[in-house]
Amino acid sequence: MKKIWIIGAGPGDPDLITVKGLKLMQQADVVMYTDSLVNEELIAMAKPGAEIVRTAGMHLQEMVDCMVGYINEGKMVVRMHTGDPAMYGATMEQVALLKEHGIGYEVIPGVSSVFASAAAVGAELTIPDLTQTLILTRAEGRTPVPDREKLRSLATHHCTIALFLSATLTKKIVKELQEAGWSDDTPVAVIQRASWPDQKIVRTTLIELDEAMRVNGIRKHAMILAGWALDPNIHEKDYRSKLYDATFTHGFRKGVKVND
């Protein structure tokens, strides 16, 4: 069956693509990518003579027609997606149209911007006895979210929240988290263009979030991480996992009794 490769290009740093993703890109006859999001240095690693197709200015049907044309010519086509294709990648709408032409697909995962952002601020997003859940979502703007996924409802869990595509909606974010009972001093980290050379990190609190974004001129390409796992002083606090607890027995180690 004819198919296209959908490859996660990673968050920006060209070294953060997977080995498999890079190998496939370097075998491809045609490399299609969103030139406003995927690093040109990565695309420059394509094999000599490969056709490079920039898609930032294309609408869905144009992109699919382009893919179908190349694949029907017998060419190997890869579609490079920023971060990981599973997160706000708009891949399924492409796949639906490709299937109408008898074209299948295979997805190669990539490093999501949420994890590049956590790495940039040195954060573990799940802290024992504090939060064991991470919600990946976005604030509601021009594109609606399902009624049961309103930010206020999700925030009632008081776990770590990662907000994609929400840099222009900080007033709404603050209001909805406050309505969910979040305290004004809840730590927030904003990472713009995580892993790129011009990466910017802003540490703030919930009540100061909107002003911090304004002062730093952050309006796009930003990940907002919120919750007490983002506390800059978390390392000074006594949260410890069972995994490395000397008294805890698991499949690879017998716990040792510690005398009081």
Secondary structure, DSSP 8 states (H G I E B T S, - for coil): --EEEEEE-BSS-GGGS-HHHHHHHHH-SEEEE-TTTS-HHHHTTS-TT-EEEE-TT--HHHHHHHHHHHHHTT--EEEEESB-TTTT--HHHHHHHHHHTT-EEEEE----HHHHHHHHTT--S-BTTTB--EEEEE--SSS---GGG-HHHHHTT-SEEEEES-TT-HHHHHHHHHHTT--TT-EEEEEESTTSTT-EEEEEETTTHHHHHHHTT--SSEEEEESGGG-TTGGGS----STT-TT--BTTB-------
